[in-house]
Amino acid sequence: MNTIRTLFALLLALMLQTAVADESAAGISYTDVKLQIARIQIQDSVSFDDAVESLKLRANQHNLKFVGVNQLYKEIAALTGKPAKRMEIFNFCDGLTANKMLTADPLMIAFMPCRIALLEDKDGKRWVISMMMDIKLIQAMPEDTRLSAEHVMSAMKDMMVAASKGDL
C-alpha cells in the first residue's frame, strides 16, 4: 500500500512540474497580491430584490456606474434542470479611477470592474460579499490615484452596508 501511495505521489509531483513548465513556456507569470474578502449578512427583514435595489441606488449616489450583472443562479438552473439558490454578481465602474489605476499599474485590471455579489447560502442566509484590495496596494499608488481608489473602496463598503439593510 505504501508503494502505491509513493508512486501516486511521484506521479502527481511529475504532473504538477509539467504543468508549471508548460505555463512558463507559454509565458505566463504570476504576481502575488494580498486580498481581503468583505461580507455582511443581509437582514432578515430585507428581501433579496430590495437588497439589489439598494445596492444599485447607493452605487449611483457614489457615481459608480452599474455595468452589468451575472445571474449565476439562472445558469446553474439551466445546466442542472433544478432550481438553484439565488446568487448574482454585480459589476460597477468609475472609469476615471480605473484609468488612473491602470496608468499606475496595468495589473490593476484584475480588480476591474468592481464586483459585489449577493447570494443565498445553503442555510438560506443571504450575504453581500466582495473582494477588496489590500490597503498596501492602494497606498503604493501615486497620491491622486490613491485618493480616487480609496473613494471607490469606501463607496463599495457603503454600498454593501446599504444592501444589507435595504437602505434606499
N, CA, C and O atoms as a DFTB+ gen file, in Angstrom:
672 C
 N C O
     1  1       0.824      -1.196       0.000
     2  2       0.000       0.000       0.000
     3  2       0.869       1.261       0.000
     4  3       0.560       2.234      -0.688
     5  1       1.966       1.236       0.782
     6  2       2.862       2.394       0.813
     7  2       3.526       2.611      -0.531
     8  3       3.784       3.751      -0.919
     9  1       3.809       1.522      -1.253
    10  2       4.421       1.642      -2.572
    11  2       3.468       2.344      -3.533
    12  3       3.892       3.180      -4.332
    13  1       2.194       2.011      -3.459
    14  2       1.195       2.642      -4.323
    15  2       1.086       4.132      -3.994
    16  3       1.021       4.968      -4.895
    17  1       1.068       4.457      -2.710
    18  2       0.997       5.874      -2.314
    19  2       2.224       6.637      -2.800
    20  3       2.110       7.762      -3.287
    21  1       3.380       6.031      -2.668
    22  2       4.617       6.674      -3.098
    23  2       4.602       6.896      -4.604
    24  3       4.957       7.975      -5.078
    25  1       4.192       5.882      -5.355
    26  2       4.105       6.025      -6.810
    27  2       3.099       7.098      -7.201
    28  3       3.346       7.885      -8.115
    29  1       1.970       7.128      -6.513
    30  2       0.959       8.146      -6.783
    31  2       1.507       9.543      -6.499
    32  3       1.296      10.469      -7.282
    33  1       2.209       9.691      -5.380
    34  2       2.784      10.993      -5.024
    35  2       3.815      11.429      -6.059
    36  3       3.857      12.602      -6.430
    37  1       4.645      10.504      -6.528
    38  2       5.642      10.841      -7.545
    39  2       4.975      11.230      -8.860
    40  3       5.390      12.186      -9.515
    41  1       3.944      10.489      -9.241
    42  2       3.212      10.799     -10.461
    43  2       2.568      12.179     -10.373
    44  3       2.627      12.961     -11.322
    45  1       1.951      12.471      -9.226
    46  2       1.333      13.780      -9.023
    47  2       2.369      14.888      -9.091
    48  3       2.133      15.916      -9.724
    49  1       3.511      14.693      -8.448
    50  2       4.579      15.703      -8.474
    51  2       5.065      15.934      -9.897
    52  3       5.307      17.076     -10.288
    53  1       5.214      14.864     -10.678
    54  2       5.653      14.991     -12.058
    55  2       4.629      15.755     -12.890
    56  3       4.993      16.587     -13.721
    57  1       3.352      15.473     -12.666
    58  2       2.296      16.174     -13.401
    59  2       2.304      17.658     -13.060
    60  3       2.175      18.496     -13.951
    61  1       2.454      17.992     -11.780
    62  2       2.474      19.400     -11.381
    63  2       3.680      20.112     -11.963
    64  3       3.573      21.251     -12.417
    65  1       4.832      19.443     -11.952
    66  2       6.039      20.043     -12.511
    67  2       5.861      20.295     -13.999
    68  3       6.282      21.334     -14.510
    69  1       5.245      19.357     -14.694
    70  2       4.989      19.512     -16.129
    71  2       4.037      20.683     -16.365
    72  3       4.241      21.468     -17.291
    73  1       2.995      20.808     -15.534
    74  2       2.039      21.912     -15.687
    75  2       2.727      23.250     -15.501
    76  3       2.470      24.187     -16.257
    77  1       3.608      23.358     -14.496
    78  2       4.331      24.603     -14.248
    79  2       5.272      24.895     -15.409
    80  3       5.385      26.042     -15.843
    81  1       5.941      23.878     -15.908
    82  2       6.839      24.070     -17.045
    83  2       6.062      24.540     -18.265
    84  3       6.523      25.425     -18.986
    85  1       4.883      23.959     -18.509
    86  2       4.057      24.384     -19.633
    87  2       3.662      25.851     -19.501
    88  3       3.669      26.582     -20.492
    89  1       3.315      26.292     -18.283
    90  2       2.947      27.699     -18.080
    91  2       4.130      28.604     -18.354
    92  3       3.978      29.647     -18.990
    93  1       5.304      28.223     -17.883
    94  2       6.494      29.038     -18.124
    95  2       6.787      29.136     -19.611
    96  3       7.106      30.210     -20.120
    97  1       6.676      28.008     -20.304
    98  2       6.919      28.015     -21.747
    99  2       5.900      28.886     -22.473
   100  3       6.211      29.480     -23.506
   101  1       4.696      28.962     -21.942
   102  2       3.654      29.773     -22.569
   103  2       3.803      31.253     -22.238
   104  3       3.084      32.082     -22.794
   105  1       4.714      31.593     -21.351
   106  2       4.938      32.988     -20.996
   107  2       4.056      33.499     -19.878
   108  3       3.968      34.710     -19.672
   109  1       3.399      32.605     -19.147
   110  2       2.540      33.030     -18.039
   111  2       3.407      33.342     -16.830
   112  3       4.276      32.554     -16.457
   113  1       3.166      34.492     -16.226
   114  2       3.858      34.851     -14.987
   115  2       2.812      35.202     -13.932
   116  3       1.660      35.489     -14.259
   117  1       3.213      35.178     -12.697
   118  2       2.295      35.434     -11.593
   119  2       2.817      36.551     -10.707
   120  3       4.023      36.710     -10.520
   121  1       1.879      37.323     -10.166
   122  2       2.203      38.363      -9.200
   123  2       1.368      38.098      -7.963
   124  3       0.140      38.042      -8.041
   125  1       2.017      37.936      -6.833
   126  2       1.295      37.696      -5.586
   127  2       0.785      39.023      -5.031
   128  3       1.533      39.995      -4.929
   129  1      -0.479      39.048      -4.679
   130  2      -1.069      40.214      -4.037
   131  2      -1.901      39.733      -2.856
   132  3      -2.396      38.605      -2.844
   133  1      -2.044      40.591      -1.884
   134  2      -2.874      40.259      -0.741
   135  2      -4.273      40.820      -1.004
   136  3      -4.436      41.972      -1.405
   137  1      -5.258      39.984      -0.769
   138  2      -6.650      40.382      -0.954
   139  2      -7.411      40.208       0.346
   140  3      -7.001      39.465       1.237
   141  1      -8.500      40.896       0.427
   142  2      -9.415      40.721       1.549
   143  2     -10.791      40.449       0.963
   144  3     -11.152      40.977      -0.089
   145  1     -11.544      39.623       1.654
   146  2     -12.922      39.361       1.256
   147  2     -13.812      39.966       2.335
   148  3     -13.730      39.591       3.505
   149  1     -14.655      40.896       1.934
   150  2     -15.579      41.536       2.871
   151  2     -16.953      40.904       2.703
   152  3     -17.382      40.633       1.582
   153  1     -17.639      40.670       3.807
   154  2     -19.001      40.146       3.713
   155  2     -19.835      40.698       4.849
   156  3     -19.338      41.001       5.934
   157  1     -21.122      40.817       4.563
   158  2     -22.079      41.275       5.559
   159  2     -23.394      40.552       5.274
   160  3     -23.799      40.403       4.121
   161  1     -24.041      40.115       6.330
   162  2     -25.295      39.378       6.167
   163  2     -26.435      40.344       5.890
   164  3     -26.528      41.409       6.501
   165  1     -27.290      39.962       4.968
   166  2     -28.480      40.748       4.668
   167  2     -29.488      40.514       5.786
   168  3     -29.760      39.371       6.155
   169  1     -30.032      41.581       6.316
   170  2     -31.004      41.473       7.402
   171  2     -32.218      40.667       6.955
   172  3     -32.643      40.744       5.802
   173  1     -32.764      39.901       7.881
   174  2     -33.915      39.047       7.576
   175  2     -35.098      39.829       7.012
   176  3     -35.858      39.309       6.195
   177  1     -35.252      41.072       7.448
   178  2     -36.397      41.880       7.013
   179  2     -36.230      42.464       5.608
   180  3     -37.148      43.090       5.080
   181  1     -35.056      42.257       5.007
   182  2     -34.758      42.825       3.682
   183  2     -34.852      41.714       2.635
   184  3     -34.177      40.691       2.748
   185  1     -35.689      41.920       1.617
   186  2     -35.794      40.930       0.546
   187  2     -34.556      40.990      -0.338
   188  3     -33.827      41.982      -0.350
   189  1     -34.338      39.931      -1.062
   190  2     -33.211      39.887      -1.995
   191  2     -33.331      41.030      -3.006
   192  3     -32.358      41.732      -3.283
   193  1     -34.532      41.206      -3.549
   194  2     -34.744      42.259      -4.542
   195  2     -34.524      43.657      -3.963
   196  3     -33.985      44.534      -4.639
   197  1     -34.943      43.866      -2.707
   198  2     -34.704      45.163      -2.071
   199  2     -33.207      45.399      -1.851
   200  3     -32.727      46.524      -1.987
   201  1     -32.476      44.342      -1.513
   202  2     -31.020      44.460      -1.341
   203  2     -30.368      44.847      -2.670
   204  3     -29.472      45.691      -2.701
   205  1     -30.813      44.236      -3.755
   206  2     -30.287      44.564      -5.084
   207  2     -30.567      46.026      -5.416
   208  3     -29.679      46.752      -5.861
   209  1     -31.798      46.445      -5.198
   210  2     -32.169      47.836      -5.495
   211  2     -31.351      48.815      -4.655
   212  3     -30.892      49.838      -5.162
   213  1     -31.169      48.504      -3.381
   214  2     -30.369      49.368      -2.508
   215  2     -28.928      49.451      -2.985
   216  3     -28.326      50.525      -2.981
   217  1     -28.379      48.318      -3.394
   218  2     -27.002      48.277      -3.893
   219  2     -26.843      49.198      -5.102
   220  3     -25.905      49.993      -5.160
   221  1     -27.746      49.092      -6.054
   222  2     -27.665      49.900      -7.270
   223  2     -27.883      51.390      -6.996
   224  3     -27.186      52.241      -7.549
   225  1     -28.855      51.690      -6.139
   226  2     -29.116      53.098      -5.820
   227  2     -27.931      53.727      -5.100
   228  3     -27.563      54.865      -5.393
   229  1     -27.330      53.001      -4.163
   230  2     -26.191      53.558      -3.436
   231  2     -24.990      53.717      -4.372
   232  3     -24.231      54.677      -4.244
   233  1     -24.815      52.793      -5.300
   234  2     -23.735      52.940      -6.289
   235  2     -23.927      54.233      -7.070
   236  3     -22.972      54.974      -7.301
   237  1     -25.153      54.499      -7.471
   238  2     -25.465      55.712      -8.216
   239  2     -25.142      56.958      -7.395
   240  3     -24.631      57.940      -7.933
   241  1     -25.434      56.925      -6.105
   242  2     -25.126      58.066      -5.236
   243  2     -23.621      58.337      -5.171
   244  3     -23.191      59.473      -4.970
   245  1     -22.831      57.280      -5.343
   246  2     -21.362      57.418      -5.313
   247  2     -20.764      57.585      -6.718
   248  3     -19.545      57.545      -6.885
   249  1     -21.616      57.770      -7.712
   250  2     -21.178      57.923      -9.097
   251  2     -20.404      56.718      -9.615
   252  3     -19.498      56.852     -10.438
   253  1     -20.775      55.539      -9.121
   254  2     -20.233      54.303      -9.666
   255  2     -21.251      53.761     -10.661
   256  3     -22.409      53.524     -10.318
   257  1     -20.814      53.573     -11.864
   258  2     -21.720      53.140     -12.936
   259  2     -21.965      51.634     -12.837
   260  3     -21.025      50.846     -12.735
   261  1     -23.238      51.248     -12.869
   262  2     -23.616      49.840     -12.935
   263  2     -23.339      49.372     -14.354
   264  3     -23.932      49.882     -15.305
   265  1     -22.430      48.392     -14.507
   266  2     -22.026      47.970     -15.848
   267  2     -22.405      46.528     -16.177
   268  3     -22.076      46.026     -17.252
   269  1     -23.095      45.865     -15.256
   270  2     -23.544      44.523     -15.604
   271  2     -23.817      43.646     -14.410
   272  3     -23.443      43.951     -13.277
   273  1     -24.490      42.532     -14.704
   274  2     -24.810      41.558     -13.671
   275  2     -24.701      40.162     -14.264
   276  3     -25.052      39.939     -15.422
   277  1     -24.219      39.240     -13.472
   278  2     -24.193      37.823     -13.830
   279  2     -25.156      37.126     -12.881
   280  3     -24.874      36.983     -11.691
   281  1     -26.282      36.696     -13.409
   282  2     -27.272      35.987     -12.593
   283  2     -26.927      34.499     -12.636
   284  3     -27.568      33.705     -13.324
   285  1     -25.907      34.162     -11.886
   286  2     -25.325      32.823     -11.904
   287  2     -26.333      31.728     -11.569
   288  3     -26.243      30.620     -12.098
   289  1     -27.276      32.025     -10.707
   290  2     -28.262      31.016     -10.313
   291  2     -29.105      30.561     -11.502
   292  3     -29.518      29.403     -11.565
   293  1     -29.359      31.465     -12.441
   294  2     -30.126      31.095     -13.634
   295  2     -29.331      30.139     -14.522
   296  3     -29.888      29.199     -15.088
   297  1     -28.048      30.382     -14.637
   298  2     -27.185      29.500     -15.427
   299  2     -27.109      28.114     -14.792
   300  3     -27.176      27.100     -15.487
   301  1     -26.969      28.078     -13.469
   302  2     -26.908      26.789     -12.766
   303  2     -28.215      26.029     -12.945
   304  3     -28.201      24.824     -13.199
   305  1     -29.331      26.714     -12.817
   306  2     -30.639      26.069     -13.003
   307  2     -30.782      25.539     -14.427
   308  3     -31.302      24.442     -14.628
   309  1     -30.328      26.301     -15.408
   310  2     -30.425      25.869     -16.801
   311  2     -29.551      24.641     -17.057
   312  3     -29.940      23.744     -17.805
   313  1     -28.375      24.601     -16.436
   314  2     -27.461      23.483     -16.655
   315  2     -27.886      22.219     -15.918
   316  3     -27.698      21.110     -16.418
   317  1     -28.460      22.389     -14.724
   318  2     -28.815      21.223     -13.910
   319  2     -30.271      20.810     -14.048
   320  3     -30.635      19.676     -13.739
   321  1     -31.103      21.738     -14.515
   322  2     -32.530      21.454     -14.584
   323  2     -33.209      21.535     -13.225
   324  3     -34.364      21.135     -13.082
   325  1     -32.499      22.050     -12.230
   326  2     -33.035      22.177     -10.878
   327  2     -32.898      23.630     -10.423
   328  3     -31.970      24.330     -10.829
   329  1     -33.828      24.076      -9.580
   330  2     -33.688      25.444      -9.042
   331  2     -32.385      25.566      -8.237
   332  3     -31.956      24.619      -7.580
   333  1     -31.780      26.734      -8.304
   334  2     -30.543      26.998      -7.565
   335  2     -30.772      28.133      -6.584
   336  3     -31.639      28.982      -6.788
   337  1     -29.988      28.138      -5.523
   338  2     -30.020      29.260      -4.590
   339  2     -29.648      30.518      -5.367
   340  3     -28.793      30.487      -6.252
   341  1     -30.293      31.609      -5.026
   342  2     -30.069      32.850      -5.773
   343  2     -28.670      33.387      -5.495
   344  3     -28.251      33.516      -4.345
   345  1     -27.968      33.693      -6.559
   346  2     -26.641      34.303      -6.473
   347  2     -26.428      35.160      -7.702
   348  3     -26.597      34.710      -8.836
   349  1     -26.053      36.403      -7.454
   350  2     -25.847      37.351      -8.544
   351  2     -24.578      38.147      -8.274
   352  3     -24.289      38.510      -7.134
   353  1     -23.830      38.410      -9.332
   354  2     -22.602      39.193      -9.213
   355  2     -22.806      40.491      -9.987
   356  3     -23.046      40.481     -11.194
   357  1     -22.707      41.600      -9.272
   358  2     -22.939      42.922      -9.851
   359  2     -21.605      43.608     -10.115
   360  3     -20.682      43.535      -9.304
   361  1     -21.517      44.275     -11.261
   362  2     -20.295      44.961     -11.668
   363  2     -20.526      46.465     -11.727
   364  3     -21.516      46.942     -12.283
   365  1     -19.587      47.197     -11.139
   366  2     -19.646      48.655     -11.099
   367  2     -18.298      49.214     -11.536
   368  3     -17.272      48.546     -11.407
   369  1     -18.302      50.441     -12.054
   370  2     -17.050      51.026     -12.513
   371  2     -17.070      52.546     -12.390
   372  3     -18.093      53.194     -12.610
   373  1     -15.941      53.078     -12.042
   374  2     -15.660      54.507     -12.127
   375  2     -14.546      54.614     -13.161
   376  3     -13.378      54.383     -12.848
   377  1     -14.903      54.961     -14.376
   378  2     -13.953      54.959     -15.481
   379  2     -12.722      55.821     -15.250
   380  3     -11.618      55.435     -15.635
   381  1     -12.894      56.984     -14.624
   382  2     -11.740      57.860     -14.392
   383  2     -10.766      57.246     -13.387
   384  3      -9.550      57.313     -13.567
   385  1     -11.313      56.646     -12.327
   386  2     -10.444      55.976     -11.353
   387  2      -9.771      54.773     -11.994
   388  3      -8.586      54.528     -11.768
   389  1     -10.518      54.026     -12.792
   390  2      -9.944      52.870     -13.487
   391  2      -8.761      53.310     -14.353
   392  3      -7.717      52.658     -14.355
   393  1      -8.921      54.398     -15.079
   394  2      -7.841      54.888     -15.931
   395  2      -6.609      55.263     -15.114
   396  3      -5.485      54.940     -15.497
   397  1      -6.819      55.940     -13.998
   398  2      -5.686      56.325     -13.142
   399  2      -4.958      55.085     -12.620
   400  3      -3.729      55.029     -12.612
   401  1      -5.736      54.100     -12.185
   402  2      -5.136      52.886     -11.624
   403  2      -4.361      52.117     -12.687
   404  3      -3.277      51.604     -12.409
   405  1      -4.898      52.033     -13.890
   406  2      -4.221      51.297     -14.960
   407  2      -2.970      52.023     -15.445
   408  3      -1.998      51.396     -15.867
   409  1      -3.008      53.340     -15.379
   410  2      -1.815      54.109     -15.715
   411  2      -0.718      53.840     -14.692
   412  3       0.456      53.725     -15.045
   413  1      -1.108      53.741     -13.418
   414  2      -0.142      53.475     -12.349
   415  2       0.386      52.046     -12.415
   416  3       1.569      51.808     -12.170
   417  1      -0.487      51.092     -12.746
   418  2      -0.089      49.687     -12.793
   419  2      -1.098      48.899     -13.626
   420  3      -2.224      48.683     -13.179
   421  1      -0.719      48.470     -14.818
   422  2      -1.654      47.737     -15.679
   423  2      -2.228      46.467     -15.039
   424  3      -3.296      46.014     -15.452
   425  1      -1.564      45.891     -14.062
   426  2      -2.083      44.689     -13.400
   427  2      -3.353      44.974     -12.594
   428  3      -4.061      44.045     -12.204
   429  1      -3.640      46.233     -12.347
   430  2      -4.855      46.588     -11.612
   431  2      -6.114      46.211     -12.390
   432  3      -7.209      46.207     -11.828
   433  1      -5.969      45.894     -13.674
   434  2      -7.117      45.475     -14.482
   435  2      -7.778      44.238     -13.863
   436  3      -8.968      44.002     -14.068
   437  1      -7.017      43.462     -13.119
   438  2      -7.560      42.248     -12.496
   439  2      -8.654      42.572     -11.476
   440  3      -9.480      41.715     -11.161
   441  1      -8.662      43.785     -10.967
   442  2      -9.663      44.185      -9.974
   443  2     -10.876      44.861     -10.615
   444  3     -11.771      45.327      -9.910
   445  1     -10.908      44.917     -11.938
   446  2     -11.954      45.673     -12.617
   447  2     -12.873      44.762     -13.413
   448  3     -12.421      43.739     -13.928
   449  1     -14.133      45.099     -13.526
   450  2     -14.784      46.154     -12.749
   451  2     -14.948      45.715     -11.301
   452  3     -14.729      44.550     -10.968
   453  1     -15.329      46.646     -10.450
   454  2     -15.592      46.318      -9.051
   455  2     -16.785      45.366      -8.999
   456  3     -17.806      45.600      -9.646
   457  1     -16.647      44.301      -8.231
   458  2     -17.709      43.293      -8.154
   459  2     -18.219      43.151      -6.729
   460  3     -17.451      43.090      -5.769
   461  1     -19.531      43.101      -6.625
   462  2     -20.195      42.832      -5.354
   463  2     -21.241      41.764      -5.624
   464  3     -22.075      41.906      -6.519
   465  1     -21.189      40.700      -4.847
   466  2     -22.122      39.590      -5.040
   467  2     -23.154      39.564      -3.930
   468  3     -22.863      39.885      -2.778
   469  1     -24.359      39.179      -4.298
   470  2     -25.417      38.884      -3.333
   471  2     -25.765      37.425      -3.544
   472  3     -25.976      36.983      -4.674
   473  1     -25.824      36.684      -2.455
   474  2     -26.128      35.269      -2.596
   475  2     -26.816      34.718      -1.373
   476  3     -26.732      35.261      -0.272
   477  1     -27.500      33.616      -1.611
   478  2     -28.141      32.870      -0.541
   479  2     -27.323      31.605      -0.329
   480  3     -27.061      30.867      -1.279
   481  1     -26.913      31.349       0.924
   482  2     -26.097      30.165       1.183
   483  2     -26.971      28.928       1.398
   484  3     -28.197      29.006       1.319
   485  1     -26.341      27.803       1.667
   486  2     -27.068      26.541       1.802
   487  2     -28.044      26.545       2.968
   488  3     -28.987      25.755       2.986
   489  1     -27.832      27.421       3.937
   490  2     -28.715      27.517       5.101
   491  2     -29.812      28.566       4.926
   492  3     -30.607      28.799       5.837
   493  1     -29.851      29.192       3.757
   494  2     -30.869      30.199       3.494
   495  2     -30.481      31.599       3.955
   496  3     -31.265      32.536       3.807
   497  1     -29.270      31.754       4.516
   498  2     -28.799      33.093       4.890
   499  2     -28.356      33.807       3.628
   500  3     -27.783      33.202       2.722
   501  1     -28.630      35.103       3.583
   502  2     -28.280      35.910       2.421
   503  2     -27.133      36.850       2.774
   504  3     -27.106      37.449       3.849
   505  1     -26.194      36.965       1.852
   506  2     -24.960      37.703       2.093
   507  2     -24.655      38.682       0.967
   508  3     -25.064      38.497      -0.179
   509  1     -23.923      39.728       1.331
   510  2     -23.301      40.636       0.375
   511  2     -21.802      40.400       0.536
   512  3     -21.267      40.517       1.638
   513  1     -21.127      40.068      -0.564
   514  2     -19.713      39.690      -0.494
   515  2     -18.941      40.394      -1.605
   516  3     -19.427      40.517      -2.729
   517  1     -17.730      40.856      -1.277
   518  2     -16.894      41.495      -2.285
   519  2     -15.417      41.282      -1.977
   520  3     -15.010      41.159      -0.821
   521  1     -14.632      41.243      -3.045
   522  2     -13.181      41.215      -2.908
   523  2     -12.709      42.653      -2.743
   524  3     -13.135      43.545      -3.476
   525  1     -11.834      42.867      -1.784
   526  2     -11.296      44.201      -1.546
   527  2      -9.779      44.162      -1.692
   528  3      -9.123      43.237      -1.215
   529  1      -9.237      45.170      -2.349
   530  2      -7.785      45.257      -2.465
   531  2      -7.184      45.537      -1.100
   532  3      -7.771      46.239      -0.277
   533  1      -6.022      44.985      -0.878
   534  2      -5.277      45.274       0.343
   535  2      -4.891      46.755       0.356
   536  3      -4.533      47.324      -0.675
   537  1      -4.969      47.350       1.508
   538  2      -4.679      48.779       1.645
   539  2      -3.259      49.116       1.180
   540  3      -3.013      50.227       0.710
   541  1      -2.332      48.179       1.305
   542  2      -0.948      48.436       0.876
   543  2      -0.860      48.626      -0.639
   544  3      -0.040      49.407      -1.120
   545  1      -1.696      47.919      -1.384
   546  2      -1.732      48.121      -2.840
   547  2      -2.181      49.538      -3.171
   548  3      -1.623      50.198      -4.047
   549  1      -3.192      49.983      -2.457
   550  2      -3.727      51.330      -2.700
   551  2      -2.715      52.386      -2.268
   552  3      -2.499      53.366      -2.981
   553  1      -2.101      52.196      -1.118
   554  2      -1.152      53.185      -0.597
   555  2       0.088      53.325      -1.471
   556  3       0.749      54.363      -1.441
   557  1       0.412      52.298      -2.247
   558  2       1.598      52.347      -3.107
   559  2       1.365      53.153      -4.387
   560  3       2.306      53.403      -5.139
   561  1       0.134      53.554      -4.635
   562  2      -0.193      54.292      -5.861
   563  2       0.143      55.772      -5.696
   564  3       0.249      56.270      -4.575
   565  1       0.311      56.477      -6.827
   566  2       0.501      57.934      -6.747
   567  2      -0.680      58.575      -6.007
   568  3      -1.787      58.035      -6.015
   569  1      -0.444      59.712      -5.376
   570  2      -1.434      60.314      -4.475
   571  2      -2.817      60.496      -5.105
   572  3      -3.819      60.102      -4.508
   573  1      -2.885      61.075      -6.277
   574  2      -4.183      61.317      -6.910
   575  2      -4.912      59.991      -7.169
   576  3      -6.120      59.884      -6.954
   577  1      -4.174      59.002      -7.625
   578  2      -4.743      57.676      -7.878
   579  2      -5.182      57.033      -6.567
   580  3      -6.261      56.448      -6.477
   581  1      -4.329      57.151      -5.555
   582  2      -4.638      56.584      -4.244
   583  2      -5.931      57.173      -3.687
   584  3      -6.782      56.440      -3.181
   585  1      -6.080      58.479      -3.776
   586  2      -7.287      59.126      -3.251
   587  2      -8.534      58.651      -3.993
   588  3      -9.572      58.414      -3.375
   589  1      -8.436      58.512      -5.298
   590  2      -9.571      58.028      -6.083
   591  2      -9.898      56.575      -5.735
   592  3     -11.067      56.220      -5.586
   593  1      -8.875      55.740      -5.606
   594  2      -9.085      54.328      -5.259
   595  2      -9.685      54.194      -3.860
   596  3     -10.558      53.358      -3.631
   597  1      -9.213      55.020      -2.930
   598  2      -9.774      54.995      -1.567
   599  2     -11.253      55.377      -1.598
   600  3     -12.057      54.801      -0.866
   601  1     -11.613      56.344      -2.438
   602  2     -13.012      56.753      -2.571
   603  2     -13.859      55.584      -3.076
   604  3     -14.944      55.330      -2.553
   605  1     -13.369      54.881      -4.082
   606  2     -14.120      53.747      -4.636
   607  2     -14.258      52.641      -3.600
   608  3     -15.333      52.059      -3.457
   609  1     -13.184      52.345      -2.878
   610  2     -13.252      51.287      -1.860
   611  2     -14.239      51.667      -0.754
   612  3     -14.998      50.823      -0.277
   613  1     -14.225      52.919      -0.355
   614  2     -15.173      53.394       0.653
   615  2     -16.605      53.300       0.138
   616  3     -17.511      52.904       0.873
   617  1     -16.804      53.663      -1.120
   618  2     -18.135      53.586      -1.723
   619  2     -18.623      52.150      -1.768
   620  3     -19.794      51.887      -1.494
   621  1     -17.749      51.220      -2.109
   622  2     -18.145      49.812      -2.167
   623  2     -18.588      49.306      -0.795
   624  3     -19.580      48.588      -0.676
   625  1     -17.844      49.688       0.227
   626  2     -18.230      49.272       1.585
   627  2     -19.590      49.860       1.959
   628  3     -20.423      49.174       2.551
   629  1     -19.815      51.126       1.615
   630  2     -21.096      51.766       1.891
   631  2     -22.225      51.083       1.122
   632  3     -23.322      50.906       1.651
   633  1     -21.957      50.704      -0.110
   634  2     -22.951      50.000      -0.926
   635  2     -23.319      48.660      -0.299
   636  3     -24.487      48.272      -0.287
   637  1     -22.316      47.957       0.218
   638  2     -22.565      46.661       0.848
   639  2     -23.455      46.816       2.079
   640  3     -24.395      46.046       2.278
   641  1     -23.152      47.811       2.893
   642  2     -23.945      48.047       4.104
   643  2     -25.369      48.441       3.723
   644  3     -26.333      47.956       4.317
   645  1     -25.498      49.316       2.735
   646  2     -26.840      49.742       2.296
   647  2     -27.648      48.538       1.808
   648  3     -28.828      48.406       2.133
   649  1     -27.015      47.670       1.032
   650  2     -27.722      46.483       0.530
   651  2     -28.138      45.571       1.676
   652  3     -29.230      45.005       1.646
   653  1     -27.300      45.424       2.667
   654  2     -27.607      44.523       3.786
   655  2     -28.785      45.030       4.621
   656  3     -29.505      44.246       5.239
   657  1     -28.969      46.350       4.628
   658  2     -30.046      46.953       5.437
   659  2     -31.255      47.334       4.608
   660  3     -32.298      47.694       5.154
   661  1     -31.123      47.257       3.285
   662  2     -32.217      47.675       2.423
   663  2     -32.381      49.174       2.399
   664  3     -33.464      49.681       2.105
   665  1     -31.304      49.895       2.710
   666  2     -31.357      51.366       2.703
   667  2     -31.473      51.889       1.284
   668  3     -30.759      51.451       0.383
   669  1     -32.369      52.818       1.103
   670  2     -32.508      53.449      -0.207
   671  2     -31.874      54.808      -0.128
   672  3     -31.864      55.543      -1.117
